[in-house]
Amino acid sequence: MLKVGVLGAGHLGKIHLRLLQQSEKYQLIGFYDADEINAKKVVDEFGYTYFDNINKLIEAVDVVDIVTPTLSHFDCAKKAMQLGRHVFIEKPITNTLEEAESLVAFENEYGVKGQVGHVERFNPAFIAVKDKIENPMFIETHRLAEFNPRGTDVPVVLDLMIHDIDAILSVVNSEVKQINASGVSVISNSPDIANARIEFQNGCVANLTASRISLKNMRKSRFFQKDAYISVDFLEKKVEVVKMKDAPEKAGDFDMILQNAEGVKKQIYFENPDIETNNAILDELETFADAINDNTEPIVSLKQGTAALRVALQVIKAFKN
């Protein structure tokens, strides 16, 4: 078992602590939190071992799970990697692109592995259809959330939209060509609602909308490709796969047939992929353990986390244009 320590015991940090305690692939050594009052509450409520010195915790483990505010991601990860520790970093990977690129370099320099917590990659609905998404040419995403003061210190792009940016980059095999975006600050100092249009070199276009001031929660993505439409509901964990193929010469009574202006007939049919129930956060943590033990590439590498941050920052920059 890999010895693991958690940096940060806020809302998400406590979830990580609980799951790592349950995991058969990790031995939870303890946690560090800069807020001693909060740390004492966590100890009193859950009994986890508290380290009052971040260096002592890092030295005691093989893996450092960083669930601190984004501003401190780089310093925490750098400290751990320089001591030869593997790092799991919650999204976004760092506060700046320069910091993220430095961590990618540290990974090679110190011979360690890193993974970024883009948890939607482990959503069972996305897993069920990811292999069916082939060369999509139009993508539309809506990630809407009811207002929650937690997280409003960063733009909605880094808080919410970055999930969809990462998922899109994982299925579009092309470089970004151009980004147009708009964002509006309604009740926060940074944008609360944003829309981005990302054009790729291969002609694919992605239209992303994110809001943290909605009246209802929604996390849906739709992928359009030749002869197929794929819908993923990340919130309800449901998928819809609609495909088309050449119509048979003699259609059945219940076959759905479309005919275009040129007289070409296509048959519409539906697929229902199996969706396996899972705990996405536990899965991302445990697959990282597998990558360390098997010396393989983590599912969401530091390079991929950096790529998602790069596009997210380009979206934010486009607000000003």
Salt bridges, closest charged atoms under 4 A:
ASP44 OD2 - LYS40 NZ 3.07
ASP65 OD2 - HIS16 ND1 2.66
GLU90 OE2 - HIS16 NE2 3.41
GLU101 OE2 - ARG310 NH2 3.24
GLU120 OE2 - ARG143 NH1 2.87
GLU120 OE2 - ARG219 NE 3.17
GLU140 OE1 - ARG222 NH2 2.26
ASP159 OD2 - ARG212 NH1 3.85
ASP164 OD2 - ARG143 NE 2.88
ASP166 OD2 - ARG121 NE 2.77
ASP192 OD1 - ARG212 NE 2.91
GLU199 OE2 - ARG197 NE 3.42
ASP227 OD2 - LYS266 NZ 3.98
ASP246 OD1 - LYS266 NZ 2.95
GLU271 OE1 - LYS132 NZ 3.09
GLU271 OE2 - LYS243 NZ 3.60
ASP290 OD1 - LYS25 NZ 2.73
